[in-house]
Amino acid sequence: MSAYTDAILDLVIRKNPAEKEFHQAVKEVLDTLGPVLDRRPDYRRYKVLERFVEPERVLMFRVPWIDDRGEVQVNRGFRIEFNSAIGPYKGGLRFHPTVNLGILKFLAFEQILKNSLTTLPMGGGKGGSDFDPKGKSDEEVMRFCQSFMTELARHIGPDTDVPAGDIGVGGREIGYLFGQYKRLRNEFTGVLTGKGLKWGGSLIRPEATGYGTTYFAEEMLKTRGDSLQGKTVAVSGSGNVAQYAVQKITMLGGKVVTLSDSNGTVHDPDGIDPEKLAWVMHLKNVKRGRISEYADQYPRARYEAGARPWQVPCQVAFPCATQNEISAEDAATLVKNGCFVVSEGANMPTEPAGVDLFLEHRILYGPGKAANAGGVATSGLEMSQNSMRLSWSREEVDQKLHGIMIAIHKNAYETSKEYGQPGNYVLGANIAGFVKVADAMLDQGLV
Ligand code: NDP
């Protein structure tokens, strides 16, 4: 079967040159689907894989806007509507200068499988822009968001495509995007998730990805009769996912000793307790400052410019910043220092050779598409509340999120056992996510 999947990967590389993150994500999935393709010859007969790696629609557009000095700026906007076999396209928007077509295609591709795992009816999509909100005034961000939405509004809708936040897109950006959509379409609908609580947002949505990743780590630990209690934990990033991962890990008895941003890492051997976390949240979400300032505030902490957290000894690692932030070398350092759990809050944060190393050492390794699915799952819950025109309580949403993370873990774990590699969550998550989408594609004919 590998000659067949190799040929598909070759085709993907030839048709999408220079999209290396997309190639990486497709290869990782194709490498694990062999056993299911052996069992299901109909997938090959109906060219399900060939269709699965080709987005249903790719949108790319100009986003002109005017900065505070009156200068015209031009950015590029994207929306990848990758697969709608099991529901409307669903996936975040990323605003970051590194954004390009290949990165968004990798994210949309991962999103198909992730959304399938959540048990909710959501297809896969992703979008964004190379716009950098860092250092921009609120007015500049608003003007950009309005221009971006002026084009995107033609393509999305509550039953078509429902974007959310991702890197660089938080509550502020979702607010401006929603306002412009409402104005253009003259309708108040659940067309975006991550909305403010007073206008259709769901409680626990901001917390969901970080909390969910932590619940997933707890489930993996349970398979070995262990828990987060008393563990030393390294977290990367200091944005939305990282902040709420730190909060939940601490609630469950873990001690988080690192945070980072794209400039460097802070190491606090005393642990980032709730008071320090509240300070970080204010720094990042209100002052929009840098993590280096943590070491000025808490002198026992050390800041190292240009460093990642993975040199700091820990038992559990939560990469929560961005793709490919754990190299093979970082992975080897983590394993050498006694790390035995890695739960990915970020999407594809571990390079392929690092993943191989984790699997080889039987690390409890939760790949992003399973471990960070709590965010989109809670977006799905936000969509349900919007459709029913009601709001569930904090406890209700958290309980549903927890239940979904337990179910995702069970599904990935049971599938890994069924296919002869118990505890290989990469294989388990890929096969479980894929089969549901592939069967839906077969049911719906050649579309
Ligand atoms: P935020 O923008 O809130 O935070 C991102 C964090 O990662 C910041 O600390 C940022 O630092 C850091 N970062 C971004 N790019 C880089 C880079 N190239 N190198 C090093 N650090 C970087 O985003 P989120 O917390 O929402 O997202 C983090 C990760 O989680 C992403 O991979 C995202 O796709 C994933 N994810 C998010 C979900 C969500 O619900 N928000 C859902 C599922 C996955 P700086 O401030 O310097 O840019």
Boltz pocket constraint, residues with backbone or C-beta under 6 A from the ligand:
constraints:
  - pocket:
      binder: B
      contacts: [[A, 96], [A, 98], [A, 165], [A, 166], [A, 167], [A, 168], [A, 169], [A, 170], [A, 205], [A, 209], [A, 237], [A, 238], [A, 239], [A, 240], [A, 241], [A, 242], [A, 260], [A, 261], [A, 262], [A, 263], [A, 289], [A, 320], [A, 321], [A, 322], [A, 323], [A, 325], [A, 345], [A, 346], [A, 347], [A, 372], [A, 373], [A, 375], [A, 376]]
      max_distance: 6.0
